[in-house]
Amino acid sequence: MKAAVFAAGVRERLLSFEGLFLLILLVTIALRFYSLDLKLFHHDEAIHAWFSYRLLTEGVYTYDPMYHGPFLYYVTAGIFSFLGDSDFVGRLLPALLGTLLVPLVYPIYRLGYLDKKQALVAALFLAVSPNMVYFSRFLRNDIFIAFFTMVLLVALLYYFERQKVQYALIAGAAIGFGMTAKENMPIVVLIFGAYLLYLVWTGKVRLPARWIRDLALGALVAVGIMAILYSSFGAHPGVLMDGWLRAIEHWTSMHQAQRLGGPPYFYILLFLLYEVPILILAVVGVLQFVDVPGIVSRWRERKAGQTGSPGEGEEAEATQEVEAPPVERTLGFKDRLREILSGGGELRPIDRQKEFARFAIFWMLLSLVAYAYIGEKVPWLILHQLLPMIFVAVYMMTTRKAVIAVVASIFLIAMTFHVAFTPADINEPIVQVQNSEDLREVFAKIDAADKVAVATDSYWPLPWYYRGDRASKLAYYSQKVSEPTIYGGDFDVVITHDGDTYPTLDGYVKETYRLNYWFSYEENKERLLEYYFLRDGKMGSRNLEVFSRVPAGTTA
């Protein structure tokens, strides 16, 4: 009997809201941290890790908008200093911040902007979303921006709820760190700021009595963080004068050049590939919010009223005249502005869940439009559109809709395991230019050699994987050099790009290996439906040709 009571108690606790939320958090941790170094570093990851390593070992860093803000490099160098430099350690902070997105849903629930079902399903989607998982295991800046966006959201909600200065300081810190992480944080700030102005103007939130002081302190925190990091702790103060201008010029030119371009619907295709349950539920959420059936029924009622008999129409009009409330005096623009700035005015009651859904829809639509317009189309930018989409998807989360969401998550989980835990090259757009697993064989050849010539400019990620004492065996020429240079260097291994290589080298045997790869639309455009289900077909790639010296006494 006692055992049955104990089991029932355990089952009740596990199936409680807190128990389920904790279970989702544990799944989140497992998906982020398990076998974190399963895949080789991506091309960009290797560069970010190498710059962080140089910052740690040589103290070398200056802001370059091509490689985004300083936050990644300083925090990664700091982690390297404590835990050592490796692929696993390099991805620890992205995994941690990607994990923390889930517990940040909880305070939004506690304030009443999400109910229990909405909070659980939002946490589940954040936990198992293929893009959220993949880019939480990825040393790039975008998961940092997603985290700071959530911190900013929670801080603002608590500030207007509790009206305490510490939340303004947290919001300022989130903006400051976000601004030092990547140049797209201003998009988030502008979207949030625009909606905040709407809330204040319509009386849905009221500015606290000391809001000017709080705003100034929050701005001071944000500007202080930016000044410290962008100036490299005072080592490069000139960056504060022209860094912002160089960033604008660089990303304007990237937008115009469309170096990695794509159609405006590029990210919709990615949603269909990886996040289709969330996309569908978000569309349903928008339709539920605008209340399409209600709009149709009201239109029919008005139409029926217009086609009624004259007597009925006159009677209804008379009734309306009798029952119409008195017209209230409305304030002029200046008076209303003065009232808002003074923290006065009537505070309108709101439905918190509906208002949060309105904000999430606004956030999602503006994000979709912004990234559809921006010329640079890369898969990690989907995170900034996916985050608000998840909150739209959980609007009006009935039990039936929650069951559908949980069942649909099977698709998300399957895609997550495919893209994040397949220990081989995968033909997916999410990888962009991922370094190939073939490189492990190249590494084995380099490890066995005493001297290696790298006669190509396509040499990343070699500087990262052969750093420190191991770097001395590699000679980087950054282009194909003359054969006498190769023979005179007495190299055991010669590495070239297959687009500019040697037909043969005397005394060497040649093998071709994939350097990096990407999904090739041209190779799959005639079979897109088949590809959607099989995820196979040809991939685009850049290849290395590796010449290994034949041991003396043998023939090539």
C-alpha positions as CSV (number, residue, x, y, z in Angstrom):
1,M,0.0,0.0,0.0
2,K,2.8,2.4,0.9
3,A,4.6,1.5,-2.3
4,A,1.5,2.3,-4.3
5,V,1.1,5.6,-2.5
6,F,4.8,6.5,-3.1
7,A,4.6,5.5,-6.8
8,A,1.4,7.6,-7.2
9,G,3.2,10.6,-5.5
10,V,6.2,10.2,-7.7
11,R,4.0,10.0,-10.8
12,E,2.1,13.0,-9.7
13,R,5.2,15.1,-9.2
14,L,6.7,14.0,-12.5
15,L,3.6,14.8,-14.4
16,S,3.1,18.2,-12.7
17,F,4.0,21.3,-14.6
18,E,7.3,21.7,-12.7
19,G,8.1,18.1,-13.3
20,L,7.5,18.2,-17.0
21,F,9.3,21.5,-17.3
22,L,12.4,20.0,-15.5
23,L,12.2,17.0,-17.8
24,I,12.2,19.2,-20.9
25,L,15.2,21.1,-19.4
26,L,17.1,17.8,-18.9
27,V,16.4,16.9,-22.6
28,T,17.7,20.3,-23.6
29,I,20.9,19.8,-21.7
30,A,21.4,16.4,-23.2
31,L,20.9,17.6,-26.8
32,R,23.2,20.5,-26.3
33,F,26.1,18.9,-24.5
34,Y,26.2,15.2,-25.6
35,S,29.2,14.5,-27.9
36,L,29.6,18.3,-28.5
37,D,32.7,17.7,-30.6
38,L,31.1,15.0,-32.8
39,K,31.5,17.1,-35.9
40,L,34.6,18.9,-37.0
41,F,34.5,22.7,-36.7
42,H,32.7,24.5,-39.5
43,H,34.8,26.9,-41.6
44,D,33.6,29.9,-39.5
45,E,34.0,28.1,-36.2
46,A,37.6,27.3,-36.9
47,I,38.3,31.0,-37.7
48,H,36.5,32.1,-34.5
49,A,38.3,29.6,-32.4
50,W,41.7,30.5,-33.9
51,F,41.2,34.3,-33.3
52,S,40.2,33.5,-29.7
53,Y,43.3,31.3,-29.3
54,R,45.5,34.1,-30.7
55,L,43.8,36.6,-28.3
56,L,44.6,34.2,-25.4
57,T,48.2,33.4,-26.4
58,E,49.3,36.6,-28.1
59,G,46.9,39.3,-26.8
60,V,46.0,40.1,-30.5
61,Y,42.5,41.4,-31.3
62,T,41.0,44.3,-33.1
63,Y,37.4,44.7,-34.1
64,D,36.7,43.7,-37.8
65,P,33.0,43.8,-38.9
66,M,33.7,40.9,-41.2
67,Y,34.0,38.7,-38.2
68,H,31.4,40.4,-36.0
69,G,31.7,41.7,-32.5
70,P,34.3,41.1,-29.8
71,F,32.1,39.3,-27.3
72,L,32.6,35.8,-28.8
73,Y,36.4,36.2,-28.9
74,Y,36.9,37.4,-25.3
75,V,34.6,34.9,-23.7
76,T,35.9,32.0,-25.8
77,A,39.5,33.0,-24.9
78,G,38.5,33.2,-21.3
79,I,37.0,29.7,-21.4
80,F,40.1,28.4,-23.2
81,S,42.3,29.9,-20.4
82,F,40.4,27.8,-17.7
83,L,39.5,24.6,-19.5
84,G,42.0,24.4,-22.4
85,D,41.6,24.9,-26.1
86,S,39.6,22.3,-28.0
87,D,36.5,21.8,-30.2
88,F,34.5,20.7,-27.1
89,V,35.5,23.6,-25.0
90,G,35.0,26.1,-27.8
91,R,31.4,25.1,-28.1
92,L,30.6,25.1,-24.4
93,L,29.3,28.7,-24.2
94,P,27.0,28.3,-27.2
95,A,25.6,25.1,-25.7
96,L,25.1,26.8,-22.3
97,L,23.3,29.8,-23.7
98,G,21.3,27.7,-26.0
99,T,20.2,25.6,-23.0
100,L,19.3,28.7,-21.0
101,L,16.7,29.7,-23.5
102,V,14.4,27.1,-22.0
103,P,14.5,28.2,-18.4
104,L,13.9,31.8,-19.5
105,V,10.4,30.7,-20.6
106,Y,9.6,30.1,-17.0
107,P,9.6,33.8,-15.8
108,I,7.4,34.7,-18.7
109,Y,4.9,32.1,-17.5
110,R,5.2,33.3,-13.9
111,L,4.2,36.8,-14.9
112,G,1.1,35.3,-16.6
113,Y,2.0,36.0,-20.2
114,L,1.9,32.3,-20.9
115,D,-0.3,29.6,-19.4
116,K,1.1,26.2,-18.4
117,K,0.4,24.5,-21.7
118,Q,1.9,27.4,-23.7
119,A,5.0,27.4,-21.5
120,L,5.6,23.7,-21.7
121,V,5.1,23.5,-25.5
122,A,7.3,26.6,-26.0
123,A,10.0,25.0,-23.9
124,L,9.6,21.8,-25.8
125,F,10.0,23.5,-29.2
126,L,13.1,25.4,-28.0
127,A,14.5,22.1,-26.6
128,V,14.1,20.0,-29.8
129,S,14.0,22.5,-32.7
130,P,16.7,21.3,-35.2
131,N,18.0,24.8,-35.7
132,M,18.0,25.7,-32.0
133,V,19.9,22.5,-31.3
134,Y,22.3,22.7,-34.2
135,F,23.3,26.3,-33.7
136,S,23.6,25.8,-29.9
137,R,26.4,23.3,-30.8
138,F,28.0,25.8,-33.1
139,L,30.6,28.5,-32.3
140,R,28.9,31.4,-34.0
141,N,27.3,34.6,-32.6
142,D,23.7,34.0,-33.4
143,I,22.8,31.8,-30.4
144,F,24.3,34.6,-28.2
145,I,21.9,37.1,-29.8
146,A,19.0,34.7,-29.3
147,F,19.9,34.4,-25.6
148,F,20.4,38.2,-25.0
149,T,17.1,38.7,-26.8
150,M,15.3,36.5,-24.3
151,V,17.1,38.2,-21.4
152,L,16.0,41.6,-22.7
153,L,12.4,40.4,-23.1
154,V,12.2,39.0,-19.6
155,A,13.9,42.1,-18.1
156,L,11.5,44.4,-19.8
157,L,8.5,42.4,-18.7
158,Y,9.7,42.4,-15.1
159,Y,10.6,46.1,-15.2
160,F,7.1,47.2,-16.2
161,E,5.6,44.7,-13.7
162,R,7.8,45.5,-10.7
163,Q,9.2,49.0,-11.7
164,K,12.6,48.3,-10.2
165,V,15.8,49.7,-11.5
166,Q,17.7,46.4,-11.4
167,Y,15.6,45.2,-14.3
168,A,16.5,48.2,-16.3
169,L,20.1,47.5,-15.6
170,I,19.7,43.9,-16.8
171,A,18.0,45.1,-20.0
172,G,20.9,47.5,-20.6
173,A,23.4,44.7,-20.1
174,A,21.5,42.4,-22.5
175,I,21.5,45.2,-25.1
176,G,25.2,46.0,-24.5
177,F,26.4,42.4,-24.7
178,G,24.1,41.8,-27.7
179,M,25.5,44.8,-29.5
180,T,29.1,43.4,-28.9
181,A,28.1,40.0,-30.2
182,K,26.7,40.8,-33.6
183,E,25.6,43.7,-35.7
184,N,22.0,42.4,-36.1
185,M,21.1,43.1,-32.4
186,P,19.9,46.6,-33.4
187,I,17.1,44.9,-35.4
188,V,15.8,43.3,-32.1
189,V,16.1,46.6,-30.2
190,L,14.2,48.5,-32.8
191,I,11.4,45.9,-32.9
192,F,11.1,45.8,-29.1
193,G,11.3,49.6,-28.9
194,A,8.6,50.1,-31.5
195,Y,6.2,47.8,-29.7
196,L,7.0,49.4,-26.3
197,L,6.1,52.8,-27.7
198,Y,2.8,51.4,-28.8
199,L,2.1,49.9,-25.4
200,V,2.9,53.2,-23.6
201,W,0.9,55.3,-26.0
202,T,-2.2,53.1,-25.8
203,G,-1.9,53.1,-22.0
204,K,-1.3,49.3,-21.8
205,V,1.8,50.0,-19.7
206,R,2.7,53.0,-17.7
207,L,6.1,54.5,-17.4
208,P,7.4,54.4,-13.8
209,A,7.9,57.7,-11.9
210,R,11.7,57.4,-12.2
211,W,11.8,56.0,-15.8
212,I,14.2,58.7,-17.0
213,R,16.7,57.8,-14.3
214,D,16.3,54.1,-15.1
215,L,16.6,54.6,-18.8
216,A,19.8,56.6,-18.3
217,L,21.3,54.0,-16.1
218,G,20.4,51.2,-18.5
219,A,21.8,53.1,-21.4
220,L,25.0,53.8,-19.4
221,V,25.4,50.0,-18.7
222,A,24.9,49.2,-22.4
223,V,27.3,51.9,-23.7
224,G,29.8,51.0,-21.0
225,I,29.9,47.3,-22.1
226,M,30.2,48.3,-25.7
227,A,33.0,50.8,-25.1
228,I,35.0,48.3,-23.0
229,L,34.8,45.4,-25.4
230,Y,35.0,47.3,-28.7
231,S,38.0,49.2,-27.5
232,S,39.6,46.0,-26.4
233,F,39.6,47.2,-22.8
234,G,41.1,50.5,-23.9
235,A,43.8,49.1,-26.1
236,H,42.1,50.4,-29.3
237,P,40.1,53.5,-28.4
238,G,39.9,54.6,-32.0
239,V,37.4,51.9,-32.7
240,L,34.9,53.8,-30.7
241,M,35.1,56.6,-33.2
242,D,34.9,54.8,-36.5
243,G,33.9,51.1,-35.7
244,W,30.2,51.7,-36.0
245,L,30.7,53.5,-39.4
246,R,32.9,50.6,-40.7
247,A,30.3,48.1,-39.6
248,I,27.5,50.0,-41.5
249,E,29.7,50.3,-44.6
250,H,30.7,46.7,-44.5
251,W,27.2,45.2,-44.1
252,T,25.7,47.6,-46.6
253,S,28.2,46.4,-49.1
254,M,27.5,42.8,-48.2
255,H,23.8,43.4,-48.6
256,Q,24.3,44.9,-52.1
257,A,26.8,42.3,-53.2
258,Q,24.7,39.3,-52.0
259,R,27.8,37.2,-51.7
260,L,25.6,34.5,-50.2
261,G,22.4,35.6,-51.7
262,G,19.0,34.0,-52.1
263,P,15.4,34.8,-52.8
264,P,13.2,36.7,-50.2
265,Y,11.5,33.4,-49.3
266,F,14.8,31.7,-48.5
267,Y,14.1,31.2,-44.8
268,I,10.5,30.0,-45.5
269,L,12.1,27.1,-47.3
270,L,14.3,26.4,-44.3
271,F,11.3,26.4,-42.1
272,L,9.6,23.9,-44.4
273,L,12.7,21.7,-44.3
274,Y,13.3,21.7,-40.5
275,E,10.6,23.5,-38.6
276,V,7.4,22.7,-40.4
277,P,5.3,21.9,-37.3
278,I,6.3,25.2,-35.7
279,L,5.6,27.0,-39.0
280,I,2.1,25.5,-39.3
281,L,1.2,26.1,-35.7
282,A,2.4,29.7,-36.0
283,V,0.1,30.2,-39.0
284,V,-2.8,28.7,-37.0
285,G,-1.8,31.0,-34.1
286,V,-2.1,34.1,-36.3
287,L,-5.4,33.0,-37.6
288,Q,-6.7,32.3,-34.1
289,F,-5.5,35.7,-33.0
290,V,-7.2,37.6,-35.8
291,D,-10.3,35.5,-35.2
292,V,-11.2,34.8,-38.8
293,P,-14.5,33.0,-37.9
294,G,-15.5,36.0,-35.8
295,I,-14.6,38.4,-38.6
296,V,-16.8,36.4,-41.0
297,S,-19.7,36.2,-38.6
298,R,-19.6,39.9,-37.9
299,W,-19.5,40.7,-41.6
300,R,-22.5,38.5,-42.1
301,E,-24.4,40.2,-39.3
302,R,-23.6,43.6,-40.7
303,K,-24.7,42.5,-44.2
304,A,-27.9,41.0,-42.8
305,G,-28.6,44.3,-41.0
306,Q,-28.1,46.3,-44.1
307,T,-30.6,44.1,-46.1
308,G,-33.2,44.2,-43.3
309,S,-36.6,46.0,-43.6
310,P,-36.5,49.8,-43.2
311,G,-38.6,49.6,-40.1
312,E,-36.1,47.2,-38.5
313,G,-33.2,49.3,-39.5
314,E,-34.8,52.5,-38.1
315,E,-35.7,50.7,-34.9
316,A,-32.1,49.3,-34.5
317,E,-30.7,52.8,-35.2
318,A,-33.0,54.4,-32.6
319,T,-32.0,51.8,-30.1
320,Q,-28.3,52.5,-30.7
321,E,-28.9,56.2,-30.3
322,V,-30.5,55.6,-26.9
323,E,-27.9,53.2,-25.6
324,A,-24.8,54.9,-27.0
325,P,-22.4,55.9,-24.2
326,P,-21.5,59.6,-23.8
327,V,-18.5,60.6,-25.9
328,E,-15.3,61.0,-23.8
329,R,-13.0,64.0,-24.3
330,T,-9.8,62.9,-26.0
331,L,-6.5,64.5,-25.2
332,G,-4.5,66.2,-27.9
333,F,-1.1,64.9,-29.0
334,K,0.9,67.3,-26.8
335,D,-1.3,66.7,-23.7
336,R,-1.2,62.9,-24.2
337,L,2.6,63.0,-24.6
338,R,3.0,65.2,-21.4
339,E,0.7,62.8,-19.5
340,I,2.8,59.8,-20.6
341,L,6.1,61.3,-19.8
342,S,4.9,62.2,-16.3
343,G,3.8,58.7,-15.7
344,G,0.2,59.6,-15.4
345,G,-2.9,58.6,-17.3
346,E,-5.3,55.7,-17.0
347,L,-3.8,52.3,-17.2
348,R,-5.9,50.1,-19.5
349,P,-6.5,46.5,-18.3
350,I,-5.1,43.9,-20.8
351,D,-5.4,40.2,-21.4
352,R,-1.7,39.3,-20.9
353,Q,-1.7,36.2,-23.0
354,K,-3.4,37.9,-25.9
355,E,-1.1,41.0,-25.6
356,F,2.0,38.8,-25.5
357,A,0.7,37.0,-28.6
358,R,0.1,40.4,-30.4
359,F,3.7,41.3,-29.6
360,A,5.1,37.9,-30.7
361,I,3.2,38.2,-34.0
362,F,4.6,41.8,-34.5
363,W,8.1,40.5,-33.6
364,M,7.8,37.5,-35.9
365,L,6.5,39.4,-38.9
366,L,9.0,42.3,-38.7
367,S,11.8,39.7,-38.3
368,L,10.6,37.8,-41.4
369,V,10.5,40.9,-43.4
370,A,13.8,42.2,-42.2
371,Y,15.7,39.0,-43.0
372,A,13.9,38.5,-46.3
373,Y,15.1,42.0,-47.3
374,I,18.7,41.6,-46.2
375,G,20.8,40.3,-49.1
376,E,23.0,38.0,-47.1
377,K,21.1,34.7,-46.8
378,V,22.8,32.2,-44.3
379,P,21.1,29.5,-42.3
380,W,22.0,30.7,-38.8
381,L,19.9,33.8,-39.3
382,I,16.8,31.7,-39.1
383,L,17.2,31.7,-35.2
384,H,16.1,35.3,-35.0
385,Q,12.8,34.5,-36.9
386,L,12.3,31.1,-35.2
387,L,12.4,32.5,-31.6
388,P,9.3,34.7,-32.0
389,M,7.6,32.1,-34.2
390,I,7.7,29.6,-31.3
391,F,5.7,32.0,-29.1
392,V,3.2,32.6,-31.9
393,A,2.8,28.9,-32.4
394,V,1.8,28.3,-28.8
395,Y,-1.0,30.9,-28.8
396,M,-4.4,29.5,-27.5
397,M,-2.8,26.2,-26.6
398,T,-5.8,24.0,-25.9
399,T,-5.2,20.4,-24.8
400,R,-6.0,19.1,-28.3
401,K,-3.5,21.6,-29.8
402,A,-0.9,20.6,-27.2
403,V,-1.2,17.0,-28.1
404,I,-0.8,17.8,-31.8
405,A,2.3,19.9,-30.9
406,V,3.8,17.1,-28.9
407,V,3.1,14.5,-31.7
408,A,4.5,16.9,-34.3
409,S,7.6,17.2,-32.3
410,I,8.6,13.7,-33.4
411,F,9.4,15.3,-36.7
412,L,11.6,18.0,-35.0
413,I,13.4,15.3,-33.0
414,A,14.1,13.2,-36.0
415,M,15.5,16.1,-37.9
416,T,17.5,17.2,-34.9
417,F,19.2,13.8,-34.7
418,H,19.8,13.8,-38.5
419,V,21.4,17.2,-38.7
420,A,23.2,17.4,-35.3
421,F,24.2,13.8,-34.5
422,T,25.0,12.2,-37.9
423,P,28.8,11.5,-37.8
424,A,29.2,12.0,-41.5
425,D,28.7,14.6,-44.2
426,I,25.0,15.4,-44.7
427,N,23.3,16.9,-47.7
428,E,21.5,19.7,-45.9
429,P,21.2,23.5,-46.4
430,I,21.7,24.0,-42.6
431,V,25.4,23.1,-42.9
432,Q,26.4,26.0,-45.3
433,V,30.1,25.2,-45.9
434,Q,30.8,22.7,-43.2
435,N,34.2,21.1,-43.1
436,S,34.1,17.5,-44.2
437,E,34.7,14.5,-42.1
438,D,37.2,13.5,-44.9
439,L,39.6,15.9,-43.3
440,R,40.2,13.4,-40.5
441,E,42.1,11.3,-43.0
442,V,44.1,14.3,-44.0
443,F,44.9,15.1,-40.4
444,A,46.2,11.5,-40.0
445,K,48.6,12.1,-42.9
446,I,49.8,15.4,-41.4
447,D,50.2,13.8,-38.0
448,A,52.4,11.1,-39.5
449,A,54.6,13.7,-41.4
450,D,57.5,15.8,-40.3
451,K,57.1,18.6,-42.9
452,V,53.9,19.6,-44.8
453,A,53.5,22.1,-47.6
454,V,50.1,23.8,-47.9
455,A,50.2,25.2,-51.4
456,T,46.7,26.7,-51.5
457,D,44.7,29.5,-50.0
458,S,41.9,27.0,-49.1
459,Y,43.6,25.9,-45.9
460,W,41.1,26.5,-43.1
461,P,40.6,24.8,-40.6
462,L,44.3,23.7,-40.6
463,P,45.5,26.8,-38.6
464,W,43.1,25.8,-35.8
465,Y,43.8,22.1,-35.7
466,Y,47.6,22.7,-36.0
467,R,48.2,25.5,-33.6
468,G,50.9,26.0,-31.0
469,D,53.8,23.6,-31.2
470,R,52.1,21.6,-33.9
471,A,52.1,24.5,-36.3
472,S,55.8,24.3,-36.9
473,K,55.5,21.3,-39.3
474,L,53.2,23.2,-41.7
475,A,54.5,25.7,-44.3
476,Y,51.7,27.9,-45.7
477,Y,52.4,29.2,-49.2
478,S,48.7,30.2,-49.9
479,Q,49.1,29.4,-53.6
480,K,50.5,26.7,-55.9
481,V,54.3,27.1,-56.0
482,S,56.9,25.7,-58.4
483,E,57.8,22.1,-58.3
484,P,61.5,22.8,-57.5
485,T,60.2,24.6,-54.3
486,I,58.3,21.5,-53.3
487,Y,61.3,19.1,-54.0
488,G,63.8,21.4,-52.4
489,G,61.6,21.7,-49.2
490,D,61.9,17.9,-48.6
491,F,58.2,17.8,-47.7
492,D,56.5,14.5,-46.6
493,V,53.0,15.8,-47.6
494,V,51.9,18.5,-50.1
495,I,48.4,19.8,-49.9
496,T,46.8,21.7,-52.9
497,H,43.3,22.7,-54.0
498,D,42.0,20.5,-56.9
499,G,41.3,23.6,-58.9
500,D,44.9,24.6,-59.0
501,T,47.2,21.6,-58.4
502,Y,50.0,19.6,-59.9
503,P,49.3,16.8,-62.5
504,T,51.8,14.7,-60.6
505,L,54.8,15.0,-58.3
506,D,57.7,12.7,-58.7
507,G,58.0,10.4,-55.7
508,Y,54.5,11.2,-54.4
509,V,51.2,9.5,-54.6
510,K,48.1,11.7,-55.0
511,E,44.7,11.3,-53.3
512,T,41.6,13.6,-53.3
513,Y,39.7,14.5,-50.2
514,R,36.6,16.7,-49.7
515,L,37.6,19.9,-47.8
516,N,34.1,21.3,-47.2
517,Y,30.6,20.8,-48.6
518,W,27.2,22.3,-49.0
519,F,23.7,21.5,-50.3
520,S,23.6,22.1,-54.1
521,Y,20.4,23.4,-55.4
522,E,21.5,23.0,-59.0
523,E,22.2,19.3,-58.5
524,N,18.8,18.6,-56.8
525,K,16.4,21.1,-58.4
526,E,14.8,18.4,-60.6
527,R,14.0,16.2,-57.6
528,L,13.2,18.5,-54.8
529,L,10.2,16.5,-53.5
530,E,12.2,13.3,-53.5
531,Y,15.0,15.1,-51.8
532,Y,12.7,16.4,-49.1
533,F,11.9,12.9,-47.9
534,L,15.3,11.2,-48.7
535,R,17.7,14.0,-48.0
536,D,20.2,12.5,-50.4
537,G,21.7,13.4,-53.8
538,K,24.8,15.3,-54.8
539,M,26.5,17.9,-52.8
540,G,28.6,20.9,-53.8
541,S,32.1,20.7,-52.4
542,R,35.7,22.1,-52.5
543,N,38.4,19.4,-52.6
544,L,42.0,19.0,-51.5
545,E,44.6,17.0,-53.4
546,V,47.1,15.5,-51.0
547,F,50.4,14.3,-52.3
548,S,52.1,11.8,-49.9
549,R,55.7,11.0,-50.4
550,V,56.4,7.3,-51.3
551,P,58.8,5.7,-48.8
552,A,62.3,4.9,-50.2
553,G,62.5,1.5,-51.9
554,T,58.9,1.5,-53.0
555,T,57.2,2.8,-56.2
556,A,54.2,5.1,-56.5
